């Protein structure tokens, strides 16, 4: 996918929202404190989380602000986000079903606009320009990058083996083909790169870059790994159509053969701060 031929596909994450709570590991416990310190936050201002999905980052950062707006085009994601916010007792968060390309000035202003594993799915030059108009004069944009469906690769001994991700990938390919799926299309080259160039061309300056790593080890069962697979756009449940039960059965068999209980160390979370 390139910015020049960008087109929104509403099926990208269809059916994945409910799998996030089970299959995705949470962001590091120290992420909110690191963001607060880096940005000098004092509990005032508003947060905009663009492409918020089921609120995984929104709910981590919302307590740092007076109020928060989460924006996503997927109704299932927003329903899951609202459920999780209510469960956490967060009542100063609102949700809007919008594509990032539809952001309008009436939503602002915001002290911080956050993007977590979402910007590459958007018309990036357009979104970068629109967000600039929504930020306070001293506001900023933060990119939060992490791999939350699986842990970091390592050679250390953990209480259990790592999930057999290579074999899982082979099983997905056996059902969906060797080229990575993405909604109704394909991503032979993976998701878009060149983020820094896009941001600089839109008039932003990189202000800070840091990493958060709590070093936690997670123990995962088969349900967790199955949901991790189904939380991905490349293996969303709808892509399997009527072969979904057969795929899940084979996947669970593979996990049972591998021991059924797994350990992974969380991958570091990177944060880049951009100022207009």
FENKABEL-V764133 format. One line per field, one symbol per residue. ss: DSSP state (H for helix, E for strand, L for the rest). A space follows every 10 residues. Layout:
ss: ???
This chain:
ss: LLHHHLLLLL LLLLLLHHHH HHHLLLLLLL HHHHHHHHHL LLLLLEEEEE LLLLLLLHHH HHHHLLEEEE EELLHHHHHH HHHHHHHHLL LLEEEEELLH HHLLHHHLLE EEEEEELLHH HLLHHHHHHH HHLLEEEEEE EEEEELLLLL LLLLLLLLLL LLLLHHHHHH HHHHHHLLLL EELLEELLLL LLLLHHHHHH HLLLEEEEEE EELLLLEEEE EHHHHHHHHH LLHHHLHHHH HHHHHHHHHH HHHHHHHLLL EEEEELLLEE EEEEEL
